[in-house]
Amino acid sequence: PEGSSVCFVTPAESHPYVTPFNDAVRAGAEAEGVDLTVLSSEFDVQTSAEQLNQCISQAPAVIILWPLDPSAYIPGLTRAEQAGIPVVQVNSPMDEEASALVATFTGPDTYSQGETSAEAIAAALPDGGKMVVLAGQAGNGTTIGRGDGFTEALGPDFEILETVNADFDQQAALTASRDLITRFGEEIDGVYAHDDNM
């Protein structure tokens, strides 16, 4: 309700995928007359977990959490539950124990996204082929979901030459791509990147 406070833990302030989401949260808070605090971890899991605790200490009406790890937030989520502060989980999945501690989740099914990507590759390469994968951040729920969905749906006619974590970062993905092309060259039939930016 108007005049209430919300604390939002976001992975970044300046990022092609995250920034539009942050802007939408800010616009929604302004439209509803809600006092919004935004804390950015710059994709650091430990910082993000600490920021969840910082939010709890502020005793807001609601916490919005964009998690970077499937289980790192369990202690903080337990404290939020004990304090009676509902947590809205956005965008990225967490494991079952952590998800049981949130009020609701809004975001994509990352496993299905991986499956859909595998289907697109299979349609483009009906005879199969050799793949390289530009994965997101190691241990990240989105990375795990998209990676598992992709590899499990890919089928026996495909071989993954190598998977490289590029941290959802365009420059890191460019560097990794150059290395993969140098190493594998014309062996590569397809590339799967875990996000548009990479």
C-alpha positions in Angstrom: 0.0 0.0 0.0 1.0 3.6 -0.4 3.6 4.8 2.0 4.9 1.3 2.7 8.6 0.4 2.1 10.1 -2.2 -0.2 13.7 -3.3 -0.3 15.0 -4.7 -3.6 18.2 -6.7 -3.9 19.2 -6.6 -7.5 22.3 -8.2 -9.2 23.5 -5.1 -11.0 22.6 -1.5 -11.7 24.1 -1.2 -15.2 23.5 -4.4 -17.3 21.6 -4.9 -20.5 19.2 -7.5 -19.0 18.9 -6.3 -15.4 18.6 -2.5 -15.9 15.2 -2.6 -17.6 13.9 -4.8 -14.8 15.2 -2.4 -12.2 13.7 0.5 -14.1 10.3 -1.3 -14.1 10.5 -1.9 -10.3 11.3 1.7 -9.7 8.5 2.9 -12.0 6.0 0.5 -10.2 7.1 1.7 -6.8 6.7 5.3 -7.8 3.3 4.7 -9.3 2.1 3.0 -6.1 3.6 5.6 -3.8 6.0 3.0 -2.2 9.3 3.9 -0.6 11.8 1.8 -2.5 15.4 1.0 -1.4 17.5 -0.7 -4.1 20.7 -2.5 -3.2 23.0 -3.8 -6.0 25.5 -6.6 -5.5 27.2 -6.3 -9.0 26.8 -10.1 -9.4 28.6 -11.0 -6.1 26.7 -13.7 -4.2 28.2 -12.9 -0.8 27.4 -9.2 -1.2 23.9 -10.1 -2.3 23.3 -12.4 0.7 24.6 -9.6 3.0 22.2 -7.1 1.3 19.3 -9.4 2.1 20.2 -9.2 5.8 20.5 -5.4 5.4 17.0 -5.3 4.0 15.7 -7.4 6.9 17.2 -4.9 9.4 15.2 -2.1 7.7 12.0 -4.0 8.4 10.3 -3.2 5.1 6.8 -4.4 4.2 8.2 -6.6 1.4 11.6 -7.7 0.1 12.2 -8.3 -3.6 15.1 -10.7 -4.1 16.8 -11.5 -7.4 18.9 -14.5 -6.3 22.4 -15.3 -7.7 22.8 -18.7 -6.1 20.4 -21.6 -5.5 21.0 -21.9 -1.7 23.1 -19.0 -0.4 20.1 -17.0 0.8 18.6 -19.7 3.1 19.8 -18.1 6.4 18.6 -14.7 5.4 15.3 -16.0 4.1 14.8 -17.9 7.4 15.4 -14.6 9.2 12.9 -12.7 7.0 10.3 -15.4 7.6 10.9 -15.2 11.4 10.5 -11.4 11.1 7.3 -11.7 9.2 8.7 -10.0 6.1 7.4 -11.6 2.9 10.1 -12.1 0.2 9.2 -12.0 -3.5 11.7 -14.0 -5.6 12.2 -12.7 -9.1 13.8 -14.0 -12.3 16.2 -16.7 -11.1 15.4 -20.0 -9.5 16.6 -21.3 -6.2 16.6 -24.8 -4.8 13.6 -26.3 -3.1 14.6 -25.5 0.5 15.2 -21.8 -0.4 12.1 -21.5 -2.5 9.9 -22.8 0.4 10.9 -19.7 2.3 9.6 -17.1 -0.2 6.1 -15.8 -0.6 6.0 -16.1 -4.3 8.1 -16.3 -7.5 7.8 -14.4 -10.7 10.1 -15.2 -13.6 10.9 -17.7 -16.4 11.3 -21.4 -16.2 15.0 -21.6 -17.0 15.0 -25.4 -17.5 12.4 -25.0 -20.3 14.4 -22.1 -21.8 17.3 -24.6 -22.1 15.1 -27.2 -23.7 13.7 -24.7 -26.2 17.3 -23.7 -27.1 18.1 -27.3 -27.7 15.1 -27.7 -29.9 16.1 -24.7 -31.9 19.6 -26.1 -32.4 18.2 -29.5 -33.4 16.0 -27.8 -36.0 18.9 -25.9 -37.4 21.2 -28.9 -37.4 19.0 -31.9 -38.1 22.0 -34.2 -38.5 23.5 -33.2 -35.2 26.9 -31.6 -34.7 29.5 -30.3 -32.2 28.6 -27.5 -29.9 30.3 -25.1 -27.6 28.4 -23.5 -24.7 28.9 -20.0 -23.3 27.4 -20.5 -19.8 26.5 -17.9 -17.3 28.0 -17.6 -13.8 29.1 -20.8 -12.1 26.6 -22.0 -9.5 24.0 -19.5 -10.6 20.4 -20.9 -10.7 19.8 -19.6 -14.2 23.0 -21.1 -15.4 22.1 -24.4 -13.9 18.6 -24.4 -15.2 19.4 -23.4 -18.8 22.4 -25.7 -18.9 20.6 -28.7 -17.6 17.6 -28.1 -19.9 19.8 -27.7 -22.9 22.1 -30.7 -22.4 19.3 -33.1 -21.3 17.2 -32.2 -24.4 20.0 -32.0 -26.9 20.0 -35.6 -28.0 22.6 -38.2 -28.9 23.6 -36.7 -32.3 25.2 -33.7 -30.6 28.5 -33.4 -28.8 29.4 -30.6 -26.5 33.1 -29.8 -27.1 33.4 -27.5 -24.1 31.4 -25.3 -21.7 32.9 -22.1 -20.6 31.5 -19.8 -17.9 31.4 -16.2 -19.2 29.4 -14.8 -16.3 26.6 -13.3 -18.4 29.2 -10.7 -19.5 29.6 -9.7 -23.1 33.3 -9.0 -22.9 34.0 -12.3 -21.1 32.0 -14.1 -23.7 33.9 -12.5 -26.5 37.2 -13.5 -25.0 35.9 -17.0 -24.4 34.6 -17.3 -28.0 37.9 -16.3 -29.5 39.6 -18.9 -27.4 37.1 -21.6 -28.4 37.4 -20.7 -32.1 41.2 -20.8 -31.9 41.0 -24.2 -30.2 38.2 -25.9 -32.1 37.9 -23.9 -35.3 35.8 -25.6 -38.0 34.8 -28.4 -35.6 32.2 -26.1 -34.1 28.8 -26.5 -35.7 26.8 -24.4 -33.2 27.0 -22.2 -30.1 24.6 -22.0 -27.2 24.9 -18.8 -25.0 23.0 -18.6 -21.8 21.8 -15.1 -22.4 21.3 -12.6 -25.3 24.1 -10.3 -24.1 26.7 -13.0 -24.5 
